[in-house]
Amino acid sequence: MPATSATETTVDLVTRFENNFNTYDVDALMADMTDDCVFEHVAPASVSFGRHEGQAAVRAVWESLQTHFPGHRFEIEDVFGTGDRCACRWTMRYPLPEGGEGVGRGVDIFTARDGKIAEKLTYVTL
């Protein structure tokens, strides 16, 4: 049986992680991140942006997603990687309070370490 390559392992990790945003399970998300994880996001000022370091800071961001985008759903459009690096292109859809649907598109750039996500850099437009 052939060994799983580092790239396959990283792509599988990132795919699972991204899909877990649709479960609203913050514990599952954090289980896939290193203790010293970094999440950095660039988004419109109305959404916020910034750098968050460590489990507690990143957890707080994931816990706030339902407040900012209640009922959100992520759709993975493409995932590719090499070694411990991976990129994911996605669309987020969420119901608007006044009716209709909000849509955001983004790209996440990941660095994995020891089978977990060490860094997630997100670039998004809404």
Summary of the structure (lengths in Angstrom):
residues: 126
radius of gyration: 14.5
end to end distance: 44.4
largest distance: 54.1
contacts: 355
relative contact order: 0.23
helix: 30%
strand: 46%
